[in-house]
Amino acid sequence: MLDTPETPMLRCFHDVETLSTEGNMAKNNLYFGGVPTDIEIKALGEKWPGNELKHGEVLTHEDIAAAIKCEIRSNRYVGVMTRWRKFLMRDHSVVLKAFPDGFRVMNDNEKVGATVGKIDMARRAARRGYKIASTVDVNALSDENKRLYEHGVRCVAAVMLTARVGAKALLPEMTE
């Protein structure tokens, strides 16, 4: 079943044999190690080299799907794009922002805004974690869970304190 091109799971590939140099290994790794995305990443890199992407450049879903020969918003498409975006950020300092029609290369000001947004999300998650931790009966915990609890509370407190101090530092100074 896996070696027919009509199989929905394999609809994104040019040829099943290109998945692995060892032939049947691709079939065995399909569920355990995942299917390699190197072919698609290479195709994206050839069409849009990371060092040549310019701020504000738009990559549409249709163009990307055509380059990797995969259906838009399929699990394969999402997986390949996730990996390519991580690669671009790690190796080329290029951040792609998703929007309904595709992706746009972020400029430095947009990157700062995204950073602040992620920090705000971490602060909110820390506050929710603290609320959950406040419901724990510490006396009923084992020694190991007490240590984990104390560590978790310290981490949450540090995140919340850092976010609060950082926000105050951004306020303009009032002069008379």
C-alpha positions in Angstrom: 0.0 0.0 0.0 2.8 2.5 0.8 4.5 2.2 -2.5 1.6 3.4 -4.6 1.6 7.1 -5.6 -2.1 7.3 -4.9 -1.6 6.8 -1.2 -2.8 10.0 0.5 0.2 10.0 2.9 2.6 10.0 0.0 0.9 12.5 -2.3 3.6 15.1 -1.7 6.5 13.1 -3.0 7.9 12.9 -6.5 8.8 9.2 -6.1 8.8 6.9 -3.1 12.3 5.7 -3.9 13.7 9.2 -3.5 12.9 9.2 0.2 15.8 7.1 1.2 19.0 5.8 -0.4 18.2 2.4 1.1 15.0 1.8 -0.7 12.6 0.1 1.8 14.0 2.1 4.7 11.7 5.0 3.8 8.7 2.7 4.4 10.0 1.6 7.7 10.8 5.1 8.9 7.5 6.6 7.8 6.0 6.2 11.2 9.0 6.1 13.5 11.5 8.7 12.3 9.3 10.6 10.0 9.8 11.1 6.3 12.9 13.3 5.5 12.1 16.8 4.4 15.6 17.5 2.9 14.3 17.3 -0.7 11.6 20.0 -0.1 14.0 22.2 2.0 16.5 22.0 -0.8 13.9 23.0 -3.4 12.8 26.0 -1.3 16.4 27.0 -0.8 17.0 26.9 -4.5 14.0 29.1 -5.3 14.4 31.4 -2.3 18.0 31.4 -1.0 18.0 32.6 2.6 20.7 35.1 2.1 18.8 36.7 -0.8 15.4 37.2 1.0 14.6 40.8 1.5 12.6 42.5 4.2 8.9 42.7 3.2 9.2 40.0 0.5 6.1 37.9 0.2 6.1 34.2 -0.4 2.6 33.0 -1.3 1.3 29.6 -0.3 0.7 28.7 -4.0 4.3 29.4 -5.0 5.6 27.5 -2.0 3.3 24.5 -2.7 4.4 24.5 -6.3 8.1 24.5 -5.3 7.7 21.6 -3.0 5.0 19.8 -5.0 2.7 19.5 -2.0 -0.8 20.5 -1.2 -1.3 23.7 0.7 -2.0 23.3 4.4 -1.5 19.5 4.3 0.4 18.1 7.3 3.4 17.6 5.0 3.3 21.3 3.9 3.1 22.5 7.5 5.9 20.2 8.6 8.2 21.3 5.7 7.4 25.0 6.3 8.1 24.6 10.1 11.5 23.1 9.4 12.4 25.6 6.7 11.4 28.6 8.9 13.6 27.3 11.7 16.4 26.8 9.3 16.1 30.3 7.9 16.0 31.8 11.4 19.0 29.8 12.7 21.2 30.1 9.6 20.2 33.3 8.0 18.5 35.4 10.7 15.4 35.5 8.5 12.0 35.3 10.2 8.9 34.6 8.1 5.6 35.8 9.5 2.6 33.8 8.5 -0.5 35.5 7.1 -3.5 34.1 5.3 -2.0 34.3 1.8 1.5 33.1 2.6 4.6 34.4 4.5 6.3 37.7 4.7 10.0 38.3 5.6 10.0 40.4 8.8 12.2 43.5 9.2 14.1 44.2 12.5 11.3 46.3 13.9 8.7 43.6 13.3 11.1 41.1 15.0 11.2 43.2 18.1 7.4 43.3 18.2 7.3 39.6 17.8 9.8 39.2 20.6 7.8 41.3 23.0 4.6 39.3 22.0 6.4 36.0 22.9 7.5 37.5 26.2 4.0 38.6 27.0 2.8 35.0 26.2 5.4 33.6 28.6 4.3 36.0 31.3 0.6 35.0 30.9 1.5 31.3 30.9 3.6 31.8 34.0 0.7 33.6 35.8 -1.6 30.7 34.9 1.0 28.2 36.2 1.2 30.1 39.4 -2.5 29.9 39.8 -2.4 26.2 39.4 0.5 25.9 41.8 -1.4 27.8 44.4 -4.0 25.0 44.5 -1.5 22.3 45.5 -1.4 20.9 49.1 2.3 21.0 49.6 2.2 18.9 52.8 0.7 16.0 50.8 3.5 15.9 48.3 6.4 13.5 48.3 9.9 14.9 48.9 10.7 14.7 45.2 7.5 16.4 44.2 8.1 19.1 46.8 11.4 19.9 45.2 9.8 20.0 41.8 7.0 22.2 43.2 9.5 24.6 44.7 11.5 24.7 41.5 8.4 25.4 39.5 7.3 28.2 41.8 10.8 29.8 41.7 10.8 29.7 37.9 7.3 31.2 37.6 8.2 33.9 40.1 11.4 34.7 38.1 9.5 35.0 34.8 6.8 37.1 36.4 9.3 39.4 38.1 11.4 39.8 35.0 8.4 40.6 32.9 7.2 43.2 35.4 10.6 44.9 35.9 11.2 44.9 32.1 7.8 46.5 31.5 8.5 49.3 34.0 11.9 50.0 32.5 10.2 50.7 29.2 8.1 53.5 30.6 9.3 57.0 29.8 10.7 59.0 32.6 8.5 61.9 33.7 10.3 65.2 34.2 8.9 68.4 35.5 
